[in-house]
Amino acid sequence: MPTARTKANRKYNEKAYDRVALTVPKGQKEVIKDFAEKNGLSLNSFINEAIQEKMSKKDAE
């Protein structure tokens, strides 16, 4: 059973964040996760940074 803190965190996350499902070829998730961790990032942080970098480059074109 979730604790009150867990419930509060879930409620906050639902209000503050959107979720995006990402599908990658089998085995690629671990490759990406390992790369991210070797660079001091979580998988989520790495993906977000990669998206922002790509969008910034496209805006500069």
CORTA-V441807 format. One record per residue. N is the residue number from 0. OMEGA is omega in degrees with one decimal (* if undefined). Layout:
n:N omega:OMEGA
n:N omega:OMEGA
//
This chain:
n:0 omega:-179.4
n:1 omega:177.4
n:2 omega:178.0
n:3 omega:179.8
n:4 omega:178.5
n:5 omega:178.4
n:6 omega:179.8
n:7 omega:178.5
n:8 omega:178.6
n:9 omega:-179.8
n:10 omega:178.1
n:11 omega:-178.4
n:12 omega:178.6
n:13 omega:179.4
n:14 omega:-170.5
n:15 omega:-173.0
n:16 omega:168.6
n:17 omega:177.7
n:18 omega:178.1
n:19 omega:176.2
n:20 omega:-179.4
n:21 omega:178.9
n:22 omega:178.4
n:23 omega:178.3
n:24 omega:-180.0
n:25 omega:178.8
n:26 omega:-177.1
n:27 omega:-180.0
n:28 omega:-179.5
n:29 omega:178.0
n:30 omega:179.8
n:31 omega:-179.2
n:32 omega:178.7
n:33 omega:178.4
n:34 omega:-179.9
n:35 omega:-178.2
n:36 omega:177.1
n:37 omega:179.4
n:38 omega:173.9
n:39 omega:-178.1
n:40 omega:169.2
n:41 omega:177.1
n:42 omega:-179.5
n:43 omega:179.5
n:44 omega:179.5
n:45 omega:-179.5
n:46 omega:178.7
n:47 omega:178.7
n:48 omega:179.7
n:49 omega:178.3
n:50 omega:-179.3
n:51 omega:179.1
n:52 omega:179.5
n:53 omega:-179.8
n:54 omega:178.9
n:55 omega:178.6
n:56 omega:179.8
n:57 omega:178.4
n:58 omega:-177.5
n:59 omega:-178.4
n:60 omega:*
//
